Amino acid sequence: MQTEPELDPAAEGYPSAPAQALPESAGYGIWDVPLAELAAPAWVQATSEATGIPTRALSAYAGAAIRVSETRPECGIGWNTLAGIGAVESRHGTYGGSQVLDSGQVEPRIIGVPLDGSAGFLAIPDTDGGALDEDTEWDRAVGPMQFIPETWAKFGQDANFDGVADPHHIDDAVQTAAAYLCERGGELTSDDGWNTAISAYNLPAEYAREVAGYAVLYAP
């Protein structure tokens, strides 16, 4: 099983948009069950075995793609793009020894470096009182999809219907990522739309190429 994309170190610029893949649905209405129950369990299990993506994270990527296919059909985002971002940002919620629990909560929390203006980083003074990132001086990217608190405050969604939009919960984080990408990129089946969306998430072309590499690896 190949679990890492083969990237060309000499490549430059933004990639072509990877084909956007939709999972097999479990047949529920998109608002009838929590996000993680929308994809067919047999599809989740088989795809997890084929890709190495943990089933709980994969259920979130697949569920978000199914839900957005109805709420924003013009967007066309596939589960594989969301999985590509999840792979790059947090290794599907496992970075630094963290894990995605059956509940969808990621523990220990994944919290990035302080955005204090040091080399390579923006300077973003605290906006959340440390509630999400445990830092009352500077904001930090948080959770399996690495949202900064300011962005989460504007876009955060409750995907599992527990009444809380939590960036440290895989379902909430992935559904929010899907909504954010569709808002920024419009039609993600086009090269321009996909790259506009991904660069809004993280600007460097190298990042887009890495995400695209995973997206193609997961759904060739």
FENFENNOR-V875946 format. One record per pair of residues at least 6 apart in sequence whose ideal C-beta (glycine too) atoms are under 7 Angstrom apart, sorted by the first residue. I is the first residue (numbers start at 1). J is the second residue. D is the distance in Angstrom with one decimal. If there is no record, write none. Layout:
BEGIN
<<I	J	D> <I	J	D>>
END
This chain:
BEGIN
<<1	52	5.7> <2	217	6.5> <3	52	4.3> <5	213	3.0> <5	214	5.4> <5	216	6.8> <5	217	4.6> <7	209	6.4> <7	210	6.5> <7	213	5.2> <11	209	5.9> <13	205	5.6> <14	195	4.3> <14	205	5.0> <14	208	5.2> <15	208	5.9> <15	209	5.0> <15	212	4.1> <16	191	5.5> <17	188	6.8> <17	189	6.5> <17	190	6.2> <17	191	4.8> <17	194	3.6> <18	80	6.7> <18	81	6.8> <18	212	5.1> <18	215	4.0> <18	216	4.8> <19	219	6.8> <20	76	5.2> <20	77	6.1> <20	78	3.2> <20	81	6.3> <20	188	6.3> <20	189	5.6> <21	78	4.3> <21	79	6.0> <21	80	4.7> <21	219	3.7> <22	65	5.7> <22	69	6.2> <22	78	6.2> <22	79	6.9> <23	39	4.6> <23	43	5.4> <23	62	3.8> <23	65	6.2> <23	66	6.5> <23	79	5.3> <24	39	6.6> <24	40	4.2> <24	43	3.9> <25	38	6.5> <25	39	6.6> <25	40	6.3> <25	66	5.5> <26	37	6.4> <26	38	6.0> <26	39	6.0> <26	40	4.8> <26	41	6.9> <28	37	6.5> <28	38	6.0> <30	38	6.5> <30	66	6.5> <30	67	4.6> <30	70	5.2> <34	159	6.9> <34	160	4.2> <34	161	5.5> <34	171	6.6> <35	60	6.1> <35	63	3.8> <35	64	6.3> <35	67	6.5> <35	159	4.0> <35	160	5.9> <35	171	4.2> <35	175	5.8> <36	59	4.1> <36	60	5.9> <36	63	5.5> <36	104	6.3> <36	160	6.9> <36	171	5.6> <38	62	7.0> <38	63	3.9> <38	66	4.5> <38	67	6.4> <39	59	5.9> <39	62	3.5> <39	63	5.6> <39	66	6.3> <44	55	5.5> <44	58	5.5> <44	59	5.4> <44	62	6.4> <45	55	6.5> <47	58	6.1> <48	54	6.7> <48	55	4.5> <48	58	5.2> <51	218	5.0> <53	83	5.9> <53	92	5.7> <54	92	5.6> <54	100	6.3> <56	100	4.6> <56	102	6.5> <56	104	6.6> <56	170	6.6> <57	86	6.2> <57	92	4.1> <57	93	5.5> <57	100	5.4> <57	170	5.8> <60	104	7.0> <60	170	4.5> <60	171	4.9> <60	174	4.2> <61	79	4.4> <61	82	4.3> <61	83	4.6> <61	86	6.5> <61	174	5.8> <62	79	4.7> <63	171	7.0> <64	82	5.8> <64	174	4.7> <64	175	4.7> <64	178	4.3> <65	77	6.2> <65	78	5.6> <65	79	4.0> <65	82	6.6> <67	175	6.6> <68	75	6.0> <68	77	5.7> <68	178	4.7> <68	182	6.2> <72	182	4.7> <74	187	5.9> <75	182	3.7> <75	187	6.6> <75	188	5.6> <76	187	6.1> <76	188	5.3> <76	189	4.1> <77	178	5.6> <77	181	6.0> <77	182	6.0> <77	188	4.8> <78	219	6.7> <80	215	4.3> <80	218	4.5> <80	219	3.9> <81	188	6.8> <81	215	5.0> <82	174	5.6> <82	177	6.1> <82	178	6.0> <83	214	6.6> <83	218	5.3> <84	211	4.0> <84	212	6.8> <84	214	3.7> <84	215	4.0> <84	218	7.0> <85	145	6.4> <85	177	6.3> <85	201	6.7> <85	211	5.6> <86	92	5.0> <86	144	6.1> <86	145	6.4> <87	214	4.6> <88	207	6.9> <88	210	5.3> <88	211	5.6> <88	214	6.8> <89	144	6.8> <89	145	5.7> <89	146	4.3> <90	110	5.3> <90	144	4.5> <90	146	6.5> <93	99	6.8> <93	100	4.1> <93	106	4.7> <93	144	4.0> <93	170	5.7> <95	110	5.5> <96	110	6.6> <98	106	5.5> <98	107	6.4> <98	108	5.4> <98	110	5.3> <99	107	6.6> <100	106	5.4> <100	170	5.1> <101	107	6.1> <104	160	6.0> <104	169	5.0> <104	170	4.7> <104	171	4.9> <105	168	6.5> <105	169	5.6> <106	143	6.5> <106	144	5.3> <106	168	5.3> <106	170	6.2> <109	142	6.9> <109	168	5.2> <110	142	6.9> <110	143	6.0> <110	144	6.2> <111	133	5.5> <111	134	6.2> <111	140	5.3> <111	142	5.4> <112	140	4.7> <112	141	3.8> <112	142	6.9> <112	146	6.2> <113	121	6.8> <113	140	6.5> <114	135	6.0> <114	138	4.0> <114	140	5.6> <115	121	5.3> <115	122	5.3> <115	123	6.5> <115	124	4.2> <115	138	5.4> <115	139	5.2> <115	140	6.3> <115	148	7.0> <116	123	6.0> <116	138	4.7> <117	123	3.1> <124	138	6.5> <124	139	4.2> <124	148	6.4> <124	150	6.9> <125	138	6.3> <126	135	6.4> <126	136	5.4> <126	137	5.7> <126	138	6.0> <126	139	5.8> <127	139	5.6> <127	149	5.1> <127	150	4.7> <128	149	3.8> <129	136	6.1> <130	136	4.1> <132	142	5.1> <132	149	4.8> <132	152	6.5> <132	167	6.0> <133	139	6.1> <133	140	4.0> <133	142	5.0> <133	149	5.9> <139	148	5.2> <139	149	5.2> <139	150	6.5> <141	147	6.4> <141	148	5.3> <142	167	5.1> <142	168	6.6> <143	167	3.7> <143	168	4.8> <143	173	4.8> <144	170	5.4> <144	173	5.2> <145	173	4.1> <145	174	6.2> <145	177	4.6> <147	167	4.8> <147	173	6.8> <147	176	6.9> <152	167	5.0> <155	176	5.4> <155	179	6.3> <155	180	5.0> <156	165	3.8> <156	167	6.5> <156	172	6.8> <156	176	5.4> <157	165	5.6> <157	172	6.1> <157	175	5.0> <157	176	4.7> <157	179	6.2> <158	164	6.1> <158	165	4.6> <158	172	6.0> <159	171	4.0> <159	172	4.9> <159	175	3.7> <160	169	6.6> <160	171	4.5> <160	172	6.7> <165	172	5.5> <166	172	5.0> <167	173	5.3> <181	188	6.6> <181	197	4.2> <181	201	6.6> <182	188	6.9> <184	196	6.2> <184	197	4.8> <184	200	3.8> <185	193	4.4> <185	194	6.2> <185	196	4.6> <185	197	2.7> <186	193	4.9> <187	193	4.2> <188	194	4.8> <188	197	5.7> <195	208	5.8> <198	208	4.6> <198	211	5.8> <199	208	6.3>>
END
